[in-house]
């Protein structure tokens, strides 16, 4: 029998991929659908007076406050959740989160007023906070630095599919309006919460924990999976020390990564929450508006994966991040400058803006993880970049003003400004890494670009 030590590297990594990636992608699709379906619920069946805002009688400002409360909870609980994932093992903790947010999503279908919606959205943010940074953290247990960007992109990119599926699902569920006396938006929350609860059971038994304790690997394979990441990634059994935490918090370099990541956050928030509203403002009404939210996110999935593949293949995460942010920023800028009645041109630019906004995230995150080596730094650094990004997402919640429909100049120009500023900061950060590399002797390259 051939020893696992003789198995080609590509085959070994492929086996890890087959165990880790499909379940991670499915979980994140459910996560994103349950997070953003309130955007679909806002306008679902509005032509018959049965949308969420119409039946609960909440104002636009109250709707935005409920969105912001989710973001605040998400920001506060990301880092604590990552520590819990490390303590209780990924399969157990992520399964718990899945079951919790699935039940909370279904509870949204029973709310009747502003206070109920806001409270439930806050607890939904608490439950969902640990999922995305947790999945990113898990990639550092299994993959080397030059293997992460494409894997992170595949997980991140399904957020675009979540938006695409969300629009298509909302279109179908919209035809259930009035069934058993419930509005379509209530059915939307109820039916979209159930899959997360079911997936929690699968996750508990199937999601991979740490290489050193993986029962689905042989003894030789476990040793090999552990040895291949030593010195370049996190180890599940390694303890997190105060010294590592202190060094991470005092490393000014990582804060530049965080600020650059804020550059994509306002447009990311706006696209995920307001695309149904934006599409409605481009001349599409009723259930048709739900369908036309699908193409921008379908295009975004393809572009996100392609750009991440280039980032890994060329080991140029900084340049890919810059190109994505810059292109997205220009698309938002032109869209804002066009007249509001230029529907086709603005819709095309919306597709470009969505594609490159989403594409800018995975290379930035992979770039950061590639330059964090210790378990403590990765445990703290990964959720911190997502938490910091929530600052920008709060801004994104408030920039698309109903009074400016259908042009939404404030929202579009704000998104453009943040992405262009983020692209400039990425160039500065890359220059810093290049200068640091120059002071090292040949063969002692330390920083990933």
C-alpha positions as a printed Julia matrix, in Angstrom:
449×3 Matrix{Float64}:
   0.0    0.0     0.0
   1.42   3.39   -1.01
   2.36   5.66    1.88
   0.51   8.96    2.07
   3.93  10.63    2.22
   4.36   9.72   -1.48
   1.04  11.2    -2.53
   1.56  14.3    -4.71
   0.97  17.64   -2.98
  -1.84  18.53   -5.37
  -3.73  15.33   -4.52
  -3.33  15.87   -0.79
  -4.6   19.44   -1.01
  -7.48  18.32   -3.21
  -8.63  15.89   -0.53
  -8.64  18.7     2.03
 -10.54  20.87   -0.44
 -13.24  18.24   -0.91
 -13.79  18.06    2.83
 -13.5   21.75    3.7
 -14.68  23.86    0.76
 -18.12  22.48   -0.2
 -19.53  22.55    3.33
 -17.97  25.99    3.99
 -19.49  27.41    0.82
 -22.94  26.01    1.54
 -22.85  27.34    5.11
 -21.85  30.81    3.93
 -24.59  30.88    1.29
 -27.17  30.22    4.01
 -25.48  32.8     6.22
 -25.62  35.48    3.57
 -29.18  34.74    2.49
 -30.38  35.0     6.09
 -28.4   38.2     6.63
 -29.53  40.09    3.54
 -33.06  38.81    2.92
 -34.43  41.84    4.76
 -33.48  43.84    1.65
 -35.75  41.63   -0.43
 -38.45  41.69    2.25
 -38.47  45.49    2.2
 -39.96  45.65   -1.31
 -41.47  42.15   -1.67
 -45.1   42.47   -2.84
 -44.93  46.24   -2.42
 -47.16  46.63   -5.48
 -50.0   45.06   -3.45
 -49.17  46.9    -0.21
 -47.84  43.78    1.51
 -44.09  44.5     1.88
 -42.33  44.46    5.24
 -42.26  48.24    5.64
 -45.91  48.57    4.58
 -47.38  45.91    6.86
 -45.26  46.78    9.93
 -45.69  50.53    9.36
 -42.03  51.34    9.99
 -40.43  54.47    8.56
 -37.37  54.41    6.35
 -35.26  55.74    9.24
 -36.5   52.94   11.51
 -35.69  50.4     8.79
 -32.14  51.76    8.58
 -31.74  51.64   12.36
 -32.69  47.96   12.34
 -30.01  47.35    9.7
 -27.45  49.27   11.75
 -28.19  47.29   14.91
 -27.31  44.09   13.08
 -24.0   45.61   12.01
 -23.17  46.83   15.53
 -23.81  43.37   17.0
 -21.79  41.8    14.19
 -18.85  44.09   14.92
 -18.88  43.51   18.69
 -19.07  39.71   18.67
 -16.68  38.7    15.88
 -13.5   38.49   17.94
 -15.14  36.72   20.94
 -16.74  34.23   18.57
 -13.38  33.37   17.01
 -11.98  32.55   20.44
 -15.01  30.34   21.11
 -14.42  28.54   17.81
 -10.85  27.83   18.89
 -11.99  26.62   22.31
 -14.92  24.39   21.31
 -13.67  23.24   17.85
 -15.0   24.6    14.54
 -17.56  21.84   13.86
 -19.31  22.31   17.2
 -19.24  26.09   17.31
 -20.26  26.68   13.7
 -23.1   24.15   14.04
 -24.31  26.05   17.1
 -24.21  29.34   15.18
 -26.09  27.82   12.24
 -28.89  26.49   14.42
 -29.13  29.79   16.31
 -29.31  32.17   13.37
 -31.67  29.85   11.48
 -34.13  29.97   14.39
 -33.71  33.74   14.73
 -34.36  34.24   11.0
 -37.64  32.35   11.27
 -38.52  34.51   14.28
 -38.27  37.59   12.04
 -41.31  36.27   10.21
 -43.35  36.78   13.38
 -42.38  40.39   14.06
 -44.98  43.13   13.77
 -43.28  46.42   14.63
 -40.06  48.39   14.73
 -38.94  47.28   18.18
 -39.46  43.61   17.34
 -37.58  43.83   14.04
 -34.69  45.75   15.63
 -34.3   43.37   18.56
 -34.37  40.27   16.37
 -31.9   41.79   13.89
 -29.52  42.58   16.76
 -29.52  38.97   17.95
 -29.17  37.79   14.36
 -25.98  39.87   14.19
 -24.71  38.26   17.4
 -25.28  34.77   15.98
 -23.87  35.43   12.51
 -20.83  37.42   13.66
 -18.56  34.42   14.09
 -19.24  32.59   10.84
 -17.26  34.45    8.17
 -14.15  35.26   10.25
 -14.41  31.74   11.64
 -14.29  30.18    8.17
 -11.37  32.43    7.23
  -9.59  31.43   10.42
 -10.14  27.75    9.58
  -8.31  28.17    6.25
  -5.18  28.98    8.25
  -5.34  25.55    9.93
  -5.3   23.7     6.61
  -3.62  25.81    3.92
  -0.32  27.52    3.27
  -0.11  31.22    2.47
   0.03  30.72   -1.3
  -3.01  28.43   -1.18
  -5.42  30.67    0.7
  -6.53  33.45   -1.63
  -8.35  31.18   -4.07
  -9.98  29.22   -1.21
 -10.99  32.39    0.61
 -12.39  33.74   -2.65
 -14.47  30.62   -3.27
 -16.0   31.0     0.2
 -16.39  34.77   -0.11
 -17.72  34.62   -3.65
 -20.71  32.52   -2.67
 -21.94  35.65   -0.89
 -22.67  36.91   -4.41
 -24.53  33.68   -5.12
 -26.4   34.18   -1.86
 -27.58  37.53   -3.16
 -28.4   36.06   -6.56
 -30.3   33.12   -5.07
 -31.93  35.47   -2.6
 -33.46  37.51   -5.4
 -34.63  34.43   -7.29
 -36.02  32.82   -4.12
 -37.8   36.03   -3.16
 -39.38  36.12   -6.61
 -40.79  32.63   -6.09
 -41.89  33.14   -2.49
 -43.53  36.4    -3.46
 -46.22  34.31   -5.17
 -47.07  32.84   -1.74
 -48.33  36.2    -0.55
 -51.53  35.62    1.42
 -51.09  31.85    1.83
 -52.5   30.89    5.25
 -53.0   34.59    5.9
 -49.26  35.41    5.89
 -47.58  38.04    3.77
 -44.86  36.94    1.35
 -42.08  38.53    3.4
 -43.05  36.43    6.43
 -42.84  33.26    4.33
 -39.46  34.5     3.07
 -37.96  34.59    6.57
 -39.59  31.33    7.67
 -38.58  29.29    4.64
 -35.06  30.71    4.44
 -34.33  30.02    8.1
 -35.13  26.29    7.91
 -32.12  25.24    5.72
 -29.66  26.76    8.2
 -31.11  24.65   11.01
 -30.89  21.48    8.9
 -27.34  22.35    7.81
 -26.31  22.67   11.47
 -26.74  18.92   11.91
 -24.59  18.17    8.85
 -21.96  20.65   10.02
 -21.69  19.05   13.46
 -20.72  15.69   11.98
 -18.93  16.69    8.78
 -17.11  20.02    9.19
 -13.33  19.52    9.61
 -11.76  20.7    12.86
  -7.94  20.76   13.16
  -5.51  18.66   11.06
  -3.89  17.12   14.13
  -7.19  15.59   15.35
  -8.96  14.91   12.02
 -10.4   11.4    12.22
 -11.11  11.29    8.49
  -7.35  11.28    7.87
  -5.02   8.37    8.5
  -2.21   8.73   11.05
   0.29   9.44    8.27
  -2.04  11.93    6.6
  -2.66  13.77    9.88
   1.08  14.08   10.44
   1.61  15.29    6.91
  -1.25  17.81    7.11
   0.2   19.18   10.34
   3.81  19.28    9.19
   3.04  21.1     5.95
   1.66  24.17    7.73
   4.13  24.47   10.6
   5.74  27.87   10.63
   3.39  29.31    7.99
  -0.06  28.88    9.53
  -1.98  28.32   12.76
  -2.07  25.03   14.66
  -5.34  24.1    16.29
  -3.76  22.81   19.49
  -1.42  25.78   19.95
  -2.26  27.98   22.92
  -2.85  31.69   22.48
  -0.49  33.69   24.67
  -0.8   37.21   26.0
   2.55  38.02   24.39
   1.18  37.12   20.94
  -1.94  39.15   21.6
   0.1   42.15   22.7
   2.43  41.95   19.71
  -0.55  41.75   17.36
  -2.33  44.74   18.88
   0.87  46.84   18.79
   1.73  46.02   15.17
   0.87  49.26   13.36
   1.21  47.52    9.98
  -1.98  45.47   10.39
  -4.01  48.61   11.07
  -3.2   49.79    7.54
  -4.75  46.54    6.32
  -7.83  47.28    8.41
  -8.25  50.83    7.11
  -7.77  49.65    3.52
 -10.47  47.03    4.08
 -12.86  49.77    5.18
 -12.57  51.05    1.6
 -14.75  48.24    0.28
 -17.14  48.13    3.24
 -19.65  50.95    2.46
 -20.25  49.75   -1.12
 -20.32  46.12    0.07
 -23.01  47.0     2.6
 -24.96  49.05    0.09
 -24.87  46.34   -2.56
 -25.93  43.54   -0.25
 -28.77  45.46    1.39
 -29.98  47.92   -1.22
 -29.57  46.24   -4.61
 -33.3   45.38   -4.76
 -34.04  49.06   -4.04
 -31.46  50.23   -6.59
 -32.86  47.93   -9.25
 -36.37  49.17   -8.49
 -35.02  52.68   -9.01
 -33.8   51.68  -12.47
 -37.32  51.18  -13.72
 -38.09  47.61  -12.62
 -41.08  47.06  -10.39
 -42.74  44.4    -8.26
 -41.41  40.87   -8.46
 -39.47  41.74  -11.63
 -37.13  43.86   -9.49
 -36.24  40.73   -7.52
 -35.22  38.89  -10.69
 -33.02  41.72  -11.94
 -30.92  41.56   -8.78
 -29.54  38.2    -9.96
 -27.19  39.18  -12.88
 -24.95  41.65  -10.94
 -24.16  39.01   -8.33
 -23.76  36.21  -10.86
 -21.14  38.3   -12.66
 -19.53  39.13   -9.32
 -19.07  35.43   -8.52
 -17.11  34.8   -11.72
 -14.95  37.92  -11.39
 -14.24  37.3    -7.69
 -12.95  33.77   -8.29
 -10.94  34.83  -11.35
  -9.21  37.71   -9.56
  -8.39  35.53   -6.56
  -6.91  32.86   -8.83
  -4.66  35.52  -10.37
  -3.68  36.75   -6.89
  -2.61  33.25   -5.85
  -1.03  32.3    -9.17
   1.05  35.47   -9.44
   1.5   36.0    -5.68
   0.38  39.61   -6.2
  -2.44  40.09   -3.73
  -1.65  43.78   -3.33
  -1.93  44.55   -7.04
  -5.12  42.51   -7.43
  -6.65  44.31   -4.43
  -5.71  47.68   -5.96
  -7.12  46.88   -9.41
 -10.38  45.57   -7.93
 -10.92  48.55   -5.62
  -9.97  51.08   -8.31
 -12.23  49.52  -10.96
 -15.17  49.29   -8.57
 -14.65  52.9    -7.5
 -14.59  54.18  -11.08
 -17.76  52.21  -11.91
 -19.59  53.8    -8.97
 -18.26  57.24   -9.93
 -19.48  57.03  -13.53
 -22.81  55.57  -12.43
 -23.35  58.52  -10.11
 -22.44  61.0   -12.85
 -24.88  59.56  -15.39
 -28.42  60.95  -15.58
 -30.91  58.95  -13.53
 -32.9   58.0   -16.64
 -29.91  56.22  -18.26
 -31.24  52.91  -17.0
 -29.32  50.46  -19.2
 -25.93  52.14  -18.73
 -26.4   52.45  -14.99
 -27.47  48.81  -14.72
 -24.37  47.69  -16.62
 -22.16  49.79  -14.34
 -23.94  48.32  -11.32
 -22.83  44.87  -12.53
 -19.22  46.06  -12.88
 -19.23  47.82   -9.52
 -20.66  44.77   -7.75
 -18.19  42.41   -9.43
 -15.03  44.28   -8.5
 -16.23  45.37   -5.05
 -16.71  41.74   -4.08
 -13.48  40.74   -5.85
 -11.42  43.15   -3.74
 -12.17  41.38   -0.44
 -10.56  37.9    -0.7
  -7.11  39.13   -1.85
  -7.03  41.68    0.97
  -7.89  39.08    3.6
  -5.46  36.51    2.14
  -2.77  39.2     2.06
  -3.23  39.88    5.75
  -3.26  36.2     6.76
  -0.11  35.61    4.71
   1.71  38.17    6.83
   0.43  36.91   10.19
   2.39  33.86   11.29
   1.52  32.99   14.9
  -1.68  31.32   16.11
  -2.45  34.26   18.39
  -1.97  36.81   15.61
  -4.28  34.87   13.27
  -6.91  34.28   15.97
  -7.08  38.01   16.68
  -6.1   39.54   13.36
  -8.62  37.78   11.11
 -11.81  38.77   12.96
 -10.41  42.26   13.63
 -10.22  43.08    9.92
 -13.85  42.0     9.46
 -14.91  43.89   12.61
 -13.17  47.07   11.47
 -14.91  46.74    8.13
 -18.26  47.0     9.92
 -17.49  50.69   10.52
 -17.72  51.2     6.78
 -20.82  49.03    6.55
 -22.6   51.28    9.05
 -21.79  54.21    6.78
 -23.11  52.26    3.8
 -26.46  51.74    5.52
 -27.13  55.49    5.65
 -25.85  56.73    2.28
 -28.63  55.6    -0.05
 -31.31  58.15    0.77
 -34.89  57.52   -0.4
 -35.28  61.24   -1.1
 -32.58  60.95   -3.8
 -34.22  58.08   -5.72
 -33.71  56.98   -8.42
 -30.27  58.59   -8.84
 -28.91  58.05   -5.3
 -25.89  60.36   -5.86
 -24.82  60.4    -2.19
 -24.68  56.6    -2.0
 -22.9   56.15   -5.33
 -20.33  58.91   -4.82
 -19.65  57.8    -1.23
 -19.01  54.24   -2.44
 -16.7   55.57   -5.16
 -14.75  57.73   -2.71
 -14.19  54.9    -0.24
 -13.06  52.43   -2.89
 -10.68  54.89   -4.56
  -9.23  55.89   -1.17
  -8.87  52.2    -0.29
  -7.03  51.52   -3.55
  -4.57  54.33   -2.78
  -3.93  52.93    0.69
  -3.31  49.46   -0.76
  -0.56  50.95   -2.94
   0.99  52.62    0.11
   0.87  49.36    2.05
   2.49  47.47   -0.79
   5.25  50.08   -1.01
   5.93  49.58    2.72
   6.27  45.82    2.23
   8.57  46.29   -0.78
  10.85  48.58    1.25
  10.95  46.1     4.13
  11.89  43.3     1.77
  14.79  45.29    0.37
  16.56  45.41    3.73
  16.59  41.61    3.95
  19.31  39.48    2.42
  18.53  37.45   -0.7
  16.69  34.27    0.2
  15.26  35.76    3.4
  12.04  37.14    1.99
   9.64  37.76    4.84
   6.67  39.74    3.58
   4.04  38.62    1.1
   3.05  41.11   -1.59
